[in-house]
């Protein structure tokens, strides 16, 4: 299995695991969105909490130029540590939610 295919599998497995965590409201659904053709992966929450609409992206990752770009991470734990635990090296992770000039200070790839 090549590196990009392995990264796809890691991301899909992690997002699926994160989607199984229960919401504080049973009316809020966790949906995983996998676009393998363009390498976009998201976990979103959709539904209602009382009379308020809930919709939001919890996690958004892309694969670009053989690297995993973390575009958004709204978790408390942080998916980057899970990626590292799966053997993804820091030089293959880009923290896309940081401004390009700040990325050189993160210890991860600058993209």
C-alpha positions in Angstrom: 0.0 0.0 0.0 1.5 3.4 -1.0 1.8 6.3 1.4 -1.2 8.3 0.2 -3.5 5.2 0.3 -2.3 4.5 3.9 -3.0 8.1 4.8 -6.6 7.9 3.3 -7.2 4.8 5.4 -5.9 6.5 8.6 -8.0 9.6 8.1 -11.2 7.6 7.3 -10.7 5.4 10.3 -10.1 8.3 12.7 -13.0 10.3 11.5 -15.3 7.3 11.8 -14.1 6.8 15.4 -14.6 10.4 16.2 -18.1 10.3 14.7 -19.0 7.6 17.2 -18.6 9.9 20.2 -22.0 10.8 21.5 -23.3 14.3 21.2 -24.9 16.0 24.2 -28.1 16.0 22.1 -29.5 12.9 20.4 -30.9 15.1 17.8 -27.5 16.1 16.5 -26.0 13.7 14.0 -22.3 13.2 13.3 -21.7 12.8 9.6 -18.5 11.8 7.9 -17.8 13.1 4.4 -15.2 11.3 2.4 -14.2 12.6 -1.1 -11.5 10.1 -2.0 -11.3 11.4 -5.6 -10.2 14.9 -4.5 -8.9 13.8 -1.0 -11.2 15.9 1.2 -12.4 14.5 4.5 -14.7 16.0 7.0 -16.7 15.3 10.2 -19.7 17.6 10.6 -22.4 17.9 13.1 -26.0 18.4 11.8 -29.3 18.6 13.6 -31.1 20.5 16.4 -30.5 21.2 20.0 -33.8 22.3 21.5 -34.9 25.1 19.1 -31.5 26.0 17.8 -30.0 24.6 14.6 -26.7 22.9 14.9 -24.4 22.7 11.9 -20.6 22.8 12.0 -17.4 21.3 10.8 -15.6 19.5 13.6 -12.7 18.2 11.5 -11.5 18.9 8.0 -8.4 17.2 6.5 -7.1 17.1 3.0 -4.3 15.2 1.3 -2.2 17.5 -0.9 1.2 16.7 -2.4 1.5 13.5 -0.3 0.9 15.4 2.9 -2.0 15.5 5.3 -3.3 19.0 5.7 -5.3 19.6 8.9 -7.5 22.5 7.7 -9.7 22.6 10.9 -9.6 20.7 14.2 -12.4 21.5 16.6 -11.7 18.7 19.0 -10.3 19.0 22.5 -7.8 16.2 22.0 -6.4 17.1 18.6 -6.3 14.7 15.7 -2.6 15.4 15.0 -1.5 13.3 18.0 -3.7 10.4 16.7 -2.0 10.7 13.3 1.4 10.6 14.9 0.4 7.6 16.9 -0.4 5.9 13.6 3.1 6.5 12.3 2.5 9.7 10.2 5.8 11.7 10.5 5.7 15.4 11.4 7.1 16.3 8.0 4.0 14.8 6.3 1.5 16.9 8.4 0.7 20.5 7.7 -1.3 22.6 10.1 -3.3 24.5 7.5 -5.3 26.4 10.2 -2.1 28.3 11.1 -1.0 31.2 8.9 1.8 30.3 6.5 4.3 32.5 8.3 3.6 30.8 11.6 3.9 27.2 10.4 7.7 27.2 10.6 7.4 27.4 14.3 5.1 24.4 14.7 7.5 21.5 14.2 5.3 20.3 11.3 5.7 20.8 7.6 5.1 24.4 6.3 3.3 23.2 3.1 
